[in-house]
Structure formats: C-alpha cells, structure tokens
Amino acid sequence: MANNPIYSSKYETLLAVGQLGGWEYNVLSQELWCNTYYFEMLGRKDQVTADWACYSIKEVWENWLHPEDLAKAKEYFADFILNPEKDYAQQFRMLHANGEWVTILSRALAMRNEDDDLSGMIIGTHLDITQNQQLSDNFNITQKEYEKSKKQVVKDNALLKAILNSPKDLFIIAIDKKYQFLGFSDAYIAFAKKVLQKEVAIGMSAFDVLPSELQTLAKSNYDRALAGESFVVTNNFVFPDGRRRYYENKYNPIIDQHGKILGFTLFANDVSLIKAQEEETRIVDMRYAALFDGAEDAILIADAASGCLVDVNDRATELFGYTKAELVGMHQTKLHPPDELTKVASLFQKFTKSNIHQFVDVHIIDHKGKIKPVRITAGAPFRAGKYLFLAAYFRDLSTEKAAIDKALTIQEMLSKAEGIAHVGSFEVNLPEGHAIWSDEMFRIVDLSPNETLAHKDLFTQLVIEDDQEVYQKWMNKVSTIEGESTPVQVQIKTPKGSLKHLIINGVGYKNIQGEIYKFIGVVKDITTRVITMEGLKMQNQKLREIAWAQSHLVRGPLSDILGITKIIQDDVANMQEKEMLISQLHEAAQKLDQVIKDVVNNTGSFDESA
C-alpha cells in the first residue's frame, strides 16, 4: 500500500465516497490487504483487525463466495494474475453476515513501477451492486412478464371471442346510451338473420331490428340498465318465424373508470329447451307421484350401500303400521323377523348387483309384531347423482295365502266329490286345444296326470269309431256358441282297454273379439248305470215272458215296479232320473192295483156265476 500520507488520504476518501471496498494483493507474497469498508459492505466490521490489515485471501474472500460462483471467480482471478494486461472485472455473490447473498462487482489493475515494469502488486475494489442487479433482474422479469402478458392478452382475446361465440343458445349484445349497437356476438348475427329476419351492423339502432310489438318492453329494460341497474328477466315471444321462444335476459350497465355509464350489455340465453325439459320433468314427477302414491302395493326405496330406507309410499305405511317419518331412515332388515334376517340380507345384496327384475316370497313383521307373508318384487338398481338406490314392491300375501289354502281345501273336497259322483271336470283353450283335467277326469280315461299332457285331441282319440261323427258334430257346435251346451253321450275305449259310457256337458266363453276361446265342462261316467239298465232290460224281458206265460196282466206292472225299485236301490240314477222313475213307479203301482181289482172283480164274478 502507498505510504504517502496525502496520497493515502485521497485514496481512502475516494474509496469512501464511492462506497468501495478496497483491496491490494501481492502476487509474490500472496498477501491481501483490505480496508475497513470491504468488511462493512458484508456486515462483518467486527472481523476488522486494523484498517488495511493483512488477511488470508481464502478466509476473507474465497470462503465467502457463493458455491456456484467460487470456481469461476478463482479461475478468473488466477487468469488475470497470469495475464495482467487484460481488464479485470467480474461479478460474483458473497455471503453477508445476515445470511443473505450480496452481488459484488470486482475491478482491479496490475501496478507498474517507474520503468513501466509490473511491480507484482494488484489494486482492486469491491462494489455492492445488489440493488442494481435486482433492478436489472426485475426489469428482465418485467420484460418477460410483459411479453407473456401480451401473448396472454392475445390468447385471452381469442378465447373470449371463442367463448362469446361458442354457445349456440346464448348471444351477447352491447348497446350505447343512444340504443345503438356497440358490438354483438356471432350468434346474434345468425339469430337476427334467421329469427328476426334482419341484417345487423355496428352503429345500427337496436329498435330497427326488433319487431314493433317488442320495442316498448325492450326500451323499458334498456332504460333500467342505462340507469345503472343489473337485473335478469325471463320472457317468451312469438317471433317472425312463427315459433315461440323463451329467453333469460341478463342486463348489466357498462361503467368506465370514472363511474360513468357508457351503455349496457345484454346476455340473452335461449331457455326454450330448458323450459320444455322442465315441463317434461314436471310431468314425469307427476307420473312418478301418481304411480308411487297410487300403487296398490307397498313401495320401498332403499340406499343400496347402507340398506336404509329413503322413501316409501302410503301403502307401505299401511302394510307395516309405521308412519312415513318412522320408516324413512330405518334399516330394511328391521322389517323382517329375526329368523329370516340372514336370508333377507343375502337377497338384498343379490338385488343390488342384479340388472333384471326378481321376486321372492318372505315374511315381514309389522309395528305390532305380527308376521305377514309378502312377495318382494325388486327391479334393477338405479343411480341418482352419485348414489345408488334399490326400489322394491311388497305385496301382502296374507289374503291370497288364506284364499289359496281355502281353494286347496275346496279343490280337495271337489276332487273327492268328483270321485264319489264319477264326474270329472276339464277346461279347454280354443282353438289350440290345450286342456286342464281334474284328477277324476284322468281316472275316468285311465291316464296318469304325471305322465300325460291333457289335450282335446287326446280325448277325441279315445272316442270309439261308431260315436266319432256324433262327437265331432257336438264339438264343432260348442266351439261356436256361447253359454251352456246340449249334453252328448259317447262311448270311449281307454288305454287299458275298458269301454266306458260318458255324458259330456259344458259352457263356452267368448273373448272381447266375440270368439269362443274357452270351454269348461264336466264328464260323467255312466258306465255302471248303462250296464245296470241293460241288465234290467234283459231281466224285464224275461219277466215279461214269464208274466205272459203266467199272467201278462199281473206280471207287467209288477215287472215295472221291480225294475224301478232296483234302479233306485242301486243308486245309479240322478235326482232328475229318480223323480221320473218314482212317477213311473206310481203309474205301475196304479196299473197293478187296477189289475188286482180286475182280478178280484173277475174272481167275484167267477164266484157269483158259480
């Protein structure tokens, strides 16, 4: 360092005025001298031993360099020592005592002696340019942000235009205080041309576009917006194209930075489709309410995930005896007897994973603890929003089950009665001929119900050949008339080879088209009666022969009486036939009485003559 006091004073003053940290480096001895401000700019004044004291270059420079700048700074300084003629100026970051990094601009010059030879001494300064660097960085950032913002504005403008023009049912208009167009979206141009049948242009009066019947209402809304009001109105109009449209119009004033109203914007949204959908939804809701509340069966809707009820109809409250408020939120397993819970839980899980309608017969338990049989019909689960639900119909089978039990009892009694009376019943669907036969009907024709499919053609095949014509004529007749038919008597030969005599009768039923579609009838096995009657006829014939041989007058009535009483005694006649036989018995008795009187009279006459 220079030892001239005046020179040193000026040198120090220059460094102080320039807020420069001064340093001197002896290349030969590798000693580094630093002034006090060198340390002050780094917040390390407490490390100063003396002004322009000698320090280790590693301790007061290299150790404080930023790790990213260390290698480059040392290399640059070493290169300058080897090439002192070049300018030395580099920028690096050094660690401040407060932990922050400050940006330093370091400059230096290699000193020469009076002979212009290098003296081996380097004198340099450190200048804190952190703020300048920040300003430069901020400027660069600002410049980049500006360019970015500029691109974004262009992009946003394009996007805004695309957004304004993209909705097909929304158009936007900007109108000034003189009711003239400031701008409009592409959708409005198309709307005006197609619906209003007008061509629009910027600066054109909005009233020149609107139909005359809409101008008064439009002006009223325009004036509200120009007065500073923001509002929404919904209107419907019949436009020049003949269609009625519904619009939701949003009005907003256009206000500048000084609060002055320049005009207003109108966002007109065509909500005709929404209105139609709302009406359709309203109708669907009404239909749902009608079907849900008016259903004959109880309907329960449960959350598929939790199994808790979310809605029930009035029939459900009647079936279970709880109020709707009590049922909603209740877990569905609470409605079944304890011994069926495992089965019901398994069925519920099965229903929630099925895509088809299913039904199952289980039992429920009402609020009084009464157990009832029900049939549950469950549809495929349906989704509403993010939730999955399951709807099921509960039909009370209590009455139906009692009726079935009663019907089975009656059917059993009828079956026994048919067996006693030897009467079988049948039902035939016409014209295909599929039939339902009672058990006694199968017994009459000697067929098994477990092995044979009943059909009218099957019975026809059993009719003997001699009776086929009569039977076919009877079948053709009863297949075309409604009501009770005339009985027909035929003989059949069963698969077991038995010949049986049958009387067939029934009733035909018409459908809504007026065609006979069903015939319900009975078949009475009169084989025993026919055989008995034939036997009696033979017996009567013999009695007549005996009576004729002995006394045709006495034996005739007596034979009738014996025959009739035999029929009654064997119980082979029905009530109508019995009444006829009793009448015939009475007539035979009268004849016999008359014969006896005649015999008595003849005997008396014979005695008198004697």
Secondary structure, DSSP 8 states (H G I E B T S, - for coil): ----HHHHHHHHHHHHHTTEEEEEEETTTTEEEE-HHHHHTTT-GGG--STTEEE-HHHHTGGGB-HHHHHHHHHHHHHHHH-TTS-EEEEEEEE-TTS-EEEEEEEEEEEE-TTS-EEEEEEEEEEE-HHHHHHHHHHHHHHHHHHHHHHHHHHHHHHHHHHHHS-TTEEEEEEETTSBEEEE-HHHHHHIIIII-----TT-BGGGTS-HHHHHHHHHHHHHHHTT--EEEEEEEE-TTS-EEEEEEEEEEEE-TTS-EEEEEEEEEE-HHHHHHHHHHHHHHHHHHHHHHH-SSEEEEEETTT-BEEEE-HHHHHHH---HHHHTT-BGGGGS-GGGHHHHHHHHHHHHT-SS-EEEEEEEE-TTS-EEEEEEEE---EEETTEEEEEEEEEE-HHHHHHHHHHHHHHHHHHHHHHHHTEEEEEEETTT-BEEE-HHHHHHTT--TTT---BHHHHHHHB-HHHHHHHHHHHHHHTT--EE---EEEEEE-TTS-EEEEEEEEEEEE-TTS-EEEEEEEEEE-HHHHHHHHHHHHHHHHHHHHHHHH-HHHHHHHHHHHHHHHHHHHT-S-HHHHHHHHHHHHHHHHHHHHHHHHHHHHHHHHHHH-
